[in-house]
Each structure stands twice: as structure tokens, then as C-alpha cells.
Amino acid sequence: MSGTRHRPRPAMTAFLHRLAPRTLRGRLSLVALTTAALLMLVLTVAFNAVAQHRLQHQADDELRTRAVAVATTVDTTGRTVRVLETSHDALLDANVWIYAGERLLEEPPNAGRLTRVAGSLAGRGGRRCVTTDVGGPLRLCSQPVSSGRNGALVVTALDLSPYRSSADTLLVGSLALDVVMLACTYALTRLAVGRALRPVRAMTDQAGQWSAVASEERFGHVRHPVELARLGTSLDAILDRIRTVLRHERRLTGELSHELRTPLSRIIAELDWWQTRPRTADQTRATHKVIADAARSMRTICDTLLDDARGGALTAPGTAEILPTLRRLTEALDAPSHVTVTADGPPLEAGVPRALLERIVSPLLDNACRYARSEVAVRAYRAPGGVRVDVVDDGPGVPAPFAGQLFEPGRRADPGDGHGGAGLGLPLARRLARSAGGEVAHDPGHTRGARFVVSLPAG
């Protein structure tokens, strides 16, 4: 079939994935083992090649030494070449051929086919060596005898079996040594990598514990090697982000709970009042209107706080008429009759959405109504760079030692003063105002009660 492509079979790929180590220590150990195996393979091949070359060189030296000894028994000074008879001829004549030109003068007994190899080597003349296999591995070398008028040539042979046996022994020994070295390399690598990764495992476990409780502990306070220090820096940054996310989550949860409490209380109160005794149709419609207004207020609160949490309040478009918004806010908060709302000059507009303006002023007005003795005054006026809203009450005011902690989340001057509250309203008002380019501040110079100033850009 044309156009057919061969792709790896999924079963084979899955099998190879299962064979791969799952831990970093196992993978590093496998890499070290593979590298060591390749290096030892190269070294073993090179060592055995050098050893075989050296053994062959030794065999050639022995053959030439024997040829030189045999050459001393060859007389080439006469008309013909003669082989002199000497003592220990049996030792010298073993595996020795003597040629005068192409004429064979002497050969070992029972040489057989080996004589043809020796004759072929002698026919080429000079000093040469050749390896053959006639009844076993043999090495033959030729040695010319050039003294006198006639020339002669001596060929000697040597059994290579002992040399081959030595080479095989060296090969087996080197392979056994390679196996031992590889086993040691793998074991030591696993041990070393395991010890090196132990601090990483400890840091990972510690980071998991710190992230679960949003701890302020960090790894930067402990001295580590360079690599672990970089890991510690990365973990510290992650822990900081996790702590920030958890803090934002807790803050958003607390703010939603704080802001939704008032409209939810109105809904519960209206339902309790409506269920106490039968109501007329007009009273029922009024109750439904109050509940619907409170539900819409809850939805507006959720949308505003969620937009701010997502950064939407920073660029939220829109303007709000300040005086109608403040009056509507006092009505929604069921503020007492001693609350006065005034505005100086022409109609003022703030450069923020109405829902955001309500969420900024609502905590200030709620606190003023809670702590005021007889009077709460809300005044809006134009100021350089924007508009301002003052919220003033004639209550006990802010204690001087507590002024620095006034806008910290969860802090109250007197938790046992009998008033409900979680200490989240003022921090929320300041944060929302700053997100819109404004500010919420406390006036420490106001001695009779408390005065809070909201600064916002003009619409």
C-alpha cells in the first residue's frame, strides 16, 4: 500500500513509559549508570585492543629471537647453503623452516599444510609475519640470513593459543570489573542523589505545612547551598502569593459578611413582622418592597465588592449625584431622625458609580449612627481636586492611642463596648476610596466626637 506510515504502537510506548523510573533519584541514577556504561565500554574495548596488540608484539619478538638463533646454524659462505648440526637441534628445529632461495632445506616433522603457508611467506621474501589457523591459531615470521655469498631465509612458527587465552582472560576480567564498577556507580549515585534531595523533600513538606496555615515563616532565613537557596527563594515567592490570596479571600469573606448583614437583617425583620399577624394588601406590598430593596442592595454590595476584588473598581466608569445618594443611604440604613444631610453649592457629582459611593460612605455613616449621642451630620462640598463628604458625630470619638490602628482590618478600640461589629467597615471604606483615586481619613483635630472625611474625584 502506498502512503503508509509506520507509527509506534501505543502498547509499546506505554510499556516503555512503565519501564522508565518514576522518581528523580531513579532517573538521575539511570543517567549516571548509562553514562558510566558507555564510558566503560569504550575503555574496555580500547584496553583489550591494546592488550591484544601487545601480546602479538611479544609473540613476534619471540619468533624473531628464535629465527636469529636458527640463523647462526645456517652457513651461507660456501657455494651452497648448508645447515650446521649443533647441540640442542631439537629445540631450534621445532616449527622452523629454512629456505635457500625457493629451495626448502629443512622443515619440522609432520608440518603438513603448514609448510605451504611457510613456503608462501618465504616466497615473498624479507621480514614478514602472518597469522593462520592450521590446527589452531599460529603465527609465522620470516627472517632473512644475508651473510656470505648466498642468501637464505628462516621461517619460524608459534602457537598463539596461550596468548589468546591471556587475551580472553583479560577480557573476562575487565568485563567483570565493569559490572562491579557499574553496580557501585548505581548504588553510590542513588545514595548521593537521595541525600542531596533530602533537603528538597524537607523544604517541600515544610512549604506545604506553611501554606496550609498561611504562616509568615520563610526559607530565606536559613542558610542553604546556592541551588537550594534559589529553590527557597521560589518557594518563598509562592508562599507569599498563597498568603496574599488567602488574606484577600478572608478579607473578601469578612467584608461580604459585614456589608450583607444590614440588608439581611432588614429582610428578616420584615418577614418576622409580616408573619406576626395578618396584614392588609398595602402592608404586604410595602413589605415586599422593603424585601426587594434589601435584596437589590445585597446584589449591589456583592457586585461592588467582587468587582473591586477583580480590580474592576479601579476603572469602573460612572458618576453619582452625591446628595440624593446620601439621602437614599440614610433611608436604607434606618438612620435616626437626628441625622442631617446637607450639600454646599450647586448639585455635586462624584466621579465614581453610585454603588461604590454607597459602599464607601455606608460604614462611616453606620459607625456614626452607632456611637452618636444626639447628632450625626453628613455634609458634602466641593474641594480642590474633587469633592468631599464629612461624616461627623458627637459620640465618644476615637481614643488617641487607637488612632494609628483605626484602619487596620479586624481592630476595634473597645471590643466590649456592647456594639456589634467586626472592625472591617473603616478598612473597607478606605480601600474602596483609594481604588477609585480617593481617600478616607480621620480628623484627629476634631475634639467633640469623631469626624471622618471622604475625598473623591469630581464627576
DALIN-V374212 format. One record per helix or strand. SS is the DSSP state (helix for helix, strand for strand). FROM is the first residue (numbers start at 1). TO is the last residue. If there is no record, write none. Layout:
ss->SS from->FROM to->TO
ss->SS from->FROM to->TO
This chain:
ss->helix from->10 to->19
ss->helix from->24 to->71
ss->strand from->74 to->75
ss->strand from->82 to->83
ss->helix from->89 to->93
ss->strand from->96 to->100
ss->strand from->103 to->106
ss->helix from->113 to->124
ss->strand from->129 to->133
ss->strand from->137 to->145
ss->strand from->152 to->159
ss->helix from->161 to->213
ss->helix from->219 to->221
ss->helix from->226 to->276
ss->helix from->281 to->309
ss->helix from->312 to->314
ss->strand from->320 to->321
ss->helix from->322 to->332
ss->strand from->339 to->343
ss->strand from->349 to->350
ss->helix from->354 to->371
ss->strand from->376 to->383
ss->strand from->386 to->393
ss->helix from->400 to->405
ss->helix from->425 to->435
ss->strand from->439 to->442
ss->strand from->450 to->456
ss->strand from->458 to->458
